[in-house]
Amino acid sequence: MQFLTLSRRRTDAFPAEAFTPELIAQEAQRVKEMYMAGLLRNVWKRGDMPGAAIVWEAAGEAEGKGCCSESTYLQGRNAGTQRDSAA
């Protein structure tokens, strides 16, 4: 089963300084690790605003939600991102 998540930076709630190069590099590394582990299939940078569209691979909804929780970026920690998802 595949799941699509759309994330965006919460620039309305967090200043631009919150999105540090270190934070972005850490998240990029984690995305690479999850890709290599087979948890996510595709990642696209959004063109309409800072954020990403990600296709996750999971056996079911519970596992899909667990995959998303692996990502600090998608959890909204630190840099204040927001996630919208659909099965």
C-alpha positions as CSV (number, residue, x, y, z in Angstrom):
1,M,0.0,0.0,0.0
2,Q,1.3,3.5,-0.8
3,F,0.6,6.7,1.1
4,L,1.1,10.3,-0.1
5,T,2.1,13.0,2.3
6,L,2.5,16.7,1.5
7,S,4.5,18.8,3.8
8,R,5.1,22.5,4.0
9,R,7.3,24.8,6.1
10,R,5.2,26.6,8.8
11,T,6.7,30.0,7.9
12,D,3.7,31.6,9.5
13,A,4.7,30.2,12.9
14,F,8.5,30.0,12.7
15,P,11.1,32.5,11.5
16,A,13.2,31.7,8.5
17,E,16.2,31.3,10.9
18,A,14.6,28.2,12.3
19,F,15.2,26.4,9.1
20,T,19.0,26.1,9.5
21,P,21.3,24.4,7.0
22,E,22.1,21.8,9.6
23,L,18.5,20.9,10.2
24,I,17.8,20.6,6.5
25,A,21.0,18.5,6.0
26,Q,19.9,16.2,8.9
27,E,16.5,15.7,7.4
28,A,17.9,15.1,3.9
29,Q,20.2,12.4,5.4
30,R,17.2,10.8,7.2
31,V,15.2,10.8,3.9
32,K,18.1,9.0,2.1
33,E,18.2,6.4,4.9
34,M,14.5,5.8,4.7
35,Y,14.6,5.5,0.9
36,M,17.4,2.9,1.1
37,A,15.4,1.0,3.7
38,G,12.4,0.9,1.3
39,L,10.1,3.0,3.5
40,L,9.6,5.7,0.9
41,R,9.4,5.4,-2.9
42,N,9.5,8.9,-4.3
43,V,10.3,12.4,-3.0
44,W,9.5,15.6,-4.9
45,K,10.4,19.1,-3.9
46,R,7.2,21.3,-3.9
47,G,7.2,24.1,-6.5
48,D,4.4,26.1,-4.9
49,M,6.1,26.5,-1.5
50,P,8.9,25.1,0.6
51,G,8.1,21.5,1.4
52,A,7.9,18.0,-0.2
53,A,5.6,15.5,-1.6
54,I,6.5,11.9,-0.5
55,V,5.2,8.5,-1.5
56,W,5.6,6.0,1.3
57,E,5.4,2.2,1.0
58,A,3.8,0.3,3.9
59,A,1.7,-2.9,4.5
60,G,-1.2,-0.9,5.9
61,E,-2.4,2.4,7.4
62,A,-0.8,1.8,10.8
63,E,2.6,1.1,9.3
64,G,2.2,4.0,7.0
65,K,1.6,6.4,9.9
66,G,4.6,4.8,11.6
67,C,6.8,5.6,8.6
68,C,5.8,9.2,8.7
69,S,6.6,9.5,12.4
70,E,10.1,8.4,11.6
71,S,10.7,11.8,10.0
72,T,11.3,14.8,12.3
73,Y,10.5,17.1,9.4
74,L,7.1,15.5,8.9
75,Q,6.4,15.4,12.6
76,G,6.7,19.2,12.7
77,R,9.5,19.2,15.2
78,N,12.2,21.8,15.3
79,A,11.4,23.6,12.1
80,G,7.7,23.6,12.3
81,T,6.4,21.8,9.3
82,Q,2.9,20.7,8.6
83,R,1.8,17.4,7.0
84,D,-1.3,16.6,5.1
85,S,-1.7,12.9,4.1
86,A,-4.0,10.7,2.0
87,A,-4.1,7.0,1.5
